[in-house]
Amino acid sequence: MIFKLNFFPIVLFCFGIYIAKSNELLSKNSKNLQISEIITGADQTEKYLPYLKDKRVAIMANPTSIIGEKHLVDSLQNLGVNIVKVFGPEHGFRGNVGAGVHVTDEIDRKTGIPIVSLYGAKRKPSKKDFEDIDVLIYDLQDVGVRFYTNINALVRLMEACYENDKELLILDRPNPNGYLIDGPVLDMKYKSGIGKFPIPMSHGLTVAEFAQMANGEGWVTSNGKAVQCKLKIIPVVNYDHNMPYTLPVSPSPNLNTQLSVLLYPSTCMFEGTYINHGRGTKFPFTIFGSPAYKGIYDFSFTPKSIKGMSMTPLFMDEVCYGIDLRNYDTDLLRESKQINLKWIMELYTSSPEKEKFFDGSLSNQMNSIEIQIGSGLFRQQIIDGVPESEIRASWEPGLSSYKKMRENYLLYP
């Protein structure tokens, strides 16, 4: 009896070790069974190099246009592709120009390829630009919001391709905010350079899906008539819209961290307020404030002129007080599947200078809030303290209608 009483705990202990080892093995096996790595369109060279053979190629590209860790243009040139010119978007081909700054034509120092700026004297390729090319490639990383201008440039390229009977090859990339479809659908009364199409603030599409939508909804036009651009798409492999995706390259100078990219759908609305949203610091779109909040918030920062990011930020060289989101858990946004309205509502409520909050005449660094949000209601809703639920209700039925329409153009779950 004594032997049995001493032996039983030993048996339990050994059995526990066996279970733990089994669970460890299962855990290792389950990791091996996880979904394969995402493969961007550009990385699938085997699918489009044969198509480019013996063609004169133009490319719309910037620093996000990469194969592995090397720039797409450099890689394709080394692979023997005849790249005759590059079209450069906002921020320039090599990404060294600040937001909204006009970019000039130049010769790329690294490759010797002519660069035609589409963010300067012209925004759309001319007939002459197409005379020496057979196909145009579009490969820009988007971040999934209406006011990020890459999709505007895409539609202009589609129009130019139609007018010059060329096909547009899109090398698709994941949308880091692909899970998020939220915000008011643009009221076309507020159509502008940062909002040209009736889509919500966060549209939940990759650029190839958006191109299909633009074709299908009649947003590609020529001489006032809806037209269809010929598209060839290399889709992303192993991707769905709900997948987290960390960008390998910053998409623009002021979206310089993964956190800024994920907060951007919520925090870019501060461009329509008299508040510095981190421009003039190394943390744009993640910190917010103004001198008026002294004594209200403890956190402070001082915007400075930073070449290539923000030369003349709002409240330059002044101490700003406000909110620091650099430790914010972005999983909360993913769980809610909503743009965060609480930050702008809080800063308006706590402002001692409410009459200045939306006054765009105070700074050329501001957009009007109507243009930024795409709605004529938002300003008064914030001023009147309308509950968040009522603000969101005012986005309907437009938002739900958009979601239904979006399903017609999806390439991914």
C-alpha positions, 0 to 999 in steps of 0.5 A: 500500500505504501509503495502504491501511494508513493508511485501514483504521484510519479506516474502523474508527473511523468504523464504531465511531462508527456502531455507538455511535450505533445503540446509543444510538438503540436504547437511546432507543427501548427506553425508549419501549417500556417498560411504561406508568405504573402507574395506581391505582384512585383515579386512574381517575375515569372508571370510578367517577364515573358509579357515584357520581352521585346517591349518598350516599357514605362513604369509608374514607380516610387521607393515602394516599388520593390522586388525583394529588397531591390527597387523594381526599376533597378531589378527589371533593368538588370533582367534585361527589360527595356525601360525607356522612362519612369513616371514619378508620382507625388514625393518623386520617383526616389521619394525625396520630395515633401508632401504637396511639393511640385516635382520636376522632370529629371534623369535618374542618376542611378539608371540614366532613365528619364523621369517624367514627373506627374506631380508638377507641370502636368498630372497626366502623361501626354500623347508624346510620352506614349510615342516610344512605349508599348506597355505601362506598369503601375507599381505603387504601394497604397495605404487604403484611404481616399485622400492618399493621392496614388489612386488619383494618379492611377485613374489618370494613367488609365485614361492616358492608356485608353487614349493611346491604346496601351495596356496597363500592367498593375503589379498589385500589393496588399492594403495594410488597412484592407480590413477597414471600410469606414467613413462617409462616402465622398459628397462630390460637392467636395471633390478635390485633389485629395478626393476624386471618387465617391468612396469612403475615407477608408475604402478596403481595396488594393490598387488593382481592385480599385482600378477594376472599380474605376473601370466598372463604375465609369470613373475613367473618362475621355472627352467627358465619356466613360471609357474602359482601360485595358488592364493586366493584373498580377494579383498578390498570392496568399492574401486576404483583406483581413491579414495584417501586413507590415510594409517593407518600405515607408510609402511616403516621407510622413508615413514613416512607421508602420504605426503611422500607416495604421493610424492614418485613416483615423488621424489624417482628418486632423489635416482639416483642423488647427492642430499640428498632427506631428508634421515637423517631427519624426512622428507624423500622424501619431502625435497631436497638439497645439500651444493652446492646450498648455495646462490641459495636456502634459505631453508636449513636442516642438515642430521643426522644419524638416527637409523632405518631410515638412518645411513649414509645419503648423506651429513651427518652433512653438511648444505644442501640448496634446495627445501621444498615440505612439504606444497605441494598440492598433489591434483595437482598430482592427477589432472595431473595424472603425475609424477612431472618432474619439480623438478629434472629438476629445480635442475639440471638446477640450480646446480653449479656442474652439472658434479656431479649431476648423478655421482653415484661414489660419494656416496654409497647412490646413485643408477645409474639414469638408474636403478632408472628410468628404462631408458637409455635416461633420464640422457642425456635428463635432461643434454640436457635440453630436454622439458618435453613434449619430455621426456614424448613422449619418454616413448611411445608406452611402457606406452600406451601398458602397460595401455592396458595390465593392463586392463586384470588384474584389480579387481577394476574400 
